[in-house]
Amino acid sequence: MKKNRKVVLITGCSSGMGRESAYYLSKNGYTVYAGSRTPEKLSDIASENLVPIALDITDQNSVARAVQKLERIDVLVNNAGYGLVSTVEEVSEAEMLRQFDVNLFGVLRMCKAVIPLMRREKAGVIVNISSFLGKIGLPLFTLYNASKYALEGVTDSLRYELRPFGIRVHSIMPGFFDTNFARDNLVVNEGIRKENSPYAQTVSQLLPLILEQINHGNDAAQIAVMLHEIIQQSDAPARRTAGDKARKFIPMRRELSDEDFERRVRSYYGI
Ligand SMILES: NC(=O)c1ccc[n+]([C@@H]2O[C@H](COP(=O)([O-])OP(=O)(O)OC[C@H]3O[C@@H](n4cnc5c(N)ncnc54)[C@H](OP(=O)(O)O)[C@@H]3O)[C@@H](O)[C@H]2O)c1
């Protein structure tokens, strides 16, 4: 590893935005530690500047082991996350807790482990990969929405907390992107699959449409480029939107009243 290269740690790198970003940054002057529960899946892109490491963000010991291996961390990208599809009525206790354990508490575990190293250097950048669904609600995605809304809150608060130490905190809010998110990693509650579910109408109306939009969504390479820009620009904005859906809905959300926005979303998705 070359000493003058900045060190980036990214979570959830076996696929999608994490994998794309790890590769891109490793080719653009950074040494990337690509965290994954299955680091062997990164062997095809591993190099001197892209080092796969075992990392399960729901396991405090795994987080500590991964961070201890690194002498320095200049940039942390909290990317690992998944979507739970469920109604509130039917969601199980385990599904609720798991959604927050990965999408929110996993991020906090990573921040807790990395902040002391960044504080020592009086510099650092933390980028949270949130979602446009961190500002906009959708039926069947309540738990995912809630985890990403909470993550937006983490970004807002941490920015104040870490500013005196020269550490920047940012959020990227992607729209729908064609990754493994809907192909392999979506968790669908059993109850909502049943034909006699009281929510069958919403499920059959909305779910195929959303899955189709994700699987034909934007290219994860856009996230890699955006991350690079945020790392390089000391005055980068607190949050950036990425992809068509985020650029469509986030400004609309800001401009319209809650009720008008809801009407637009209901009409767009036919719900
Ligand atoms: N794709 C979209 O439309 C979209 C839109 C908005 C926001 N996002 C957000 O973007 C981030 C990256 O997602 P992606 O689209 O690149 O999807 P992806 O291809 O499924 O990658 C997500 C990564 O997160 C980790 N992960 C997935 N499920 C997990 C679980 N149950 N427990 C622990 N880790 C898990 C996995 O990493 P390892 O297996 O390597 O550990 C996985 O490679 C996520 O935070 C997601 O919420 C995605």
The ligand as a Tripos MOL2 file, in Angstrom:
@<TRIPOS>MOLECULE
LIG
   48    52     1     0     0
SMALL
NO_CHARGES

@<TRIPOS>ATOM
      1 N1        -30.7110   -0.0870   -5.4660 N.am      1 LIG1
      2 C1        -31.5550    0.8900   -5.1380 C.2       1 LIG1
      3 O1        -32.5460    1.1510   -5.8520 O.2       1 LIG1
      4 C2        -31.3010    1.7350   -3.9140 C.ar      1 LIG1
      5 C3        -32.0110    2.9400   -3.8000 C.ar      1 LIG1
      6 C4        -31.7950    3.7650   -2.7110 C.ar      1 LIG1
      7 C5        -30.8610    3.3960   -1.7540 C.ar      1 LIG1
      8 N2        -30.1810    2.2350   -1.8560 N.ar      1 LIG1
      9 C6        -29.2140    1.8990   -0.7980 C.3       1 LIG1
     10 O2        -27.9430    1.7280   -1.3920 O.3       1 LIG1
     11 C7        -27.1400    0.8760   -0.5620 C.3       1 LIG1
     12 C8        -26.4690   -0.1560   -1.4550 C.3       1 LIG1
     13 O3        -27.4470   -0.9970   -2.0360 O.3       1 LIG1
     14 P1        -27.3450   -1.5880   -3.5190 P.3       1 LIG1
     15 O4        -28.4130   -0.9910   -4.3090 O.co2     1 LIG1
     16 O5        -25.9460   -1.5190   -3.9980 O.co2     1 LIG1
     17 O6        -27.8100   -3.0970   -3.2470 O.3       1 LIG1
     18 P2        -27.0300   -4.4780   -3.1780 P.3       1 LIG1
     19 O7        -26.4310   -4.7910   -4.4990 O.co2     1 LIG1
     20 O8        -28.0290   -5.4350   -2.6090 O.co2     1 LIG1
     21 O9        -25.8390   -4.2320   -2.1490 O.3       1 LIG1
     22 C9        -26.0790   -4.0020   -0.7780 C.3       1 LIG1
     23 C10       -24.9790   -4.5890    0.0780 C.3       1 LIG1
     24 O10       -25.3730   -4.4600    1.4480 O.3       1 LIG1
     25 C11       -25.0620   -5.6390    2.1530 C.3       1 LIG1
     26 N3        -26.3100   -6.2730    2.6530 N.ar      1 LIG1
     27 C12       -27.4010   -6.6140    1.9290 C.ar      1 LIG1
     28 N4        -28.2890   -7.2440    2.7080 N.ar      1 LIG1
     29 C13       -27.7540   -7.3070    3.9270 C.ar      1 LIG1
     30 C14       -28.1800   -7.8410    5.1540 C.ar      1 LIG1
     31 N5        -29.3560   -8.4570    5.2840 N.pl3     1 LIG1
     32 N6        -27.3640   -7.7420    6.2140 N.ar      1 LIG1
     33 C15       -26.1740   -7.1330    6.1020 C.ar      1 LIG1
     34 N7        -25.7000   -6.5900    4.9550 N.ar      1 LIG1
     35 C16       -26.4910   -6.6840    3.8960 C.ar      1 LIG1
     36 C17       -24.4270   -6.6190    1.1940 C.3       1 LIG1
     37 O11       -23.0160   -6.5820    1.3820 O.3       1 LIG1
     38 P3        -22.1170   -7.8840    1.7400 P.3       1 LIG1
     39 O12       -22.9170   -9.0840    1.2940 O.co2     1 LIG1
     40 O13       -20.9200   -7.6510    0.9200 O.co2     1 LIG1
     41 O14       -21.8860   -7.8540    3.1940 O.co2     1 LIG1
     42 C18       -24.7830   -6.0780   -0.1570 C.3       1 LIG1
     43 O15       -23.7720   -6.2880   -1.0990 O.3       1 LIG1
     44 C19       -28.0860    0.3010    0.4840 C.3       1 LIG1
     45 O16       -27.8930    0.9760    1.7090 O.3       1 LIG1
     46 C20       -29.4760    0.6020   -0.0820 C.3       1 LIG1
     47 O17       -30.4390    0.7650    0.9420 O.3       1 LIG1
     48 C21       -30.3860    1.3900   -2.9240 C.ar      1 LIG1
@<TRIPOS>BOND
     1     1     2 1
     2     2     3 2
     3     2     4 1
     4     4     5 ar
     5     4    48 ar
     6     5     6 ar
     7     6     7 ar
     8     7     8 ar
     9     8     9 1
    10     8    48 ar
    11     9    10 1
    12     9    46 1
    13    10    11 1
    14    11    12 1
    15    11    44 1
    16    12    13 1
    17    13    14 1
    18    14    15 2
    19    14    16 1
    20    14    17 1
    21    17    18 1
    22    18    19 2
    23    18    20 1
    24    18    21 1
    25    21    22 1
    26    22    23 1
    27    23    24 1
    28    23    42 1
    29    24    25 1
    30    25    26 1
    31    25    36 1
    32    26    27 ar
    33    26    35 ar
    34    27    28 ar
    35    28    29 ar
    36    29    30 ar
    37    29    35 ar
    38    30    31 1
    39    30    32 ar
    40    32    33 ar
    41    33    34 ar
    42    34    35 ar
    43    36    37 1
    44    36    42 1
    45    37    38 1
    46    38    39 2
    47    38    40 1
    48    38    41 1
    49    42    43 1
    50    44    45 1
    51    44    46 1
    52    46    47 1
@<TRIPOS>SUBSTRUCTURE
     1 LIG1         1 GROUP 0 **** ****
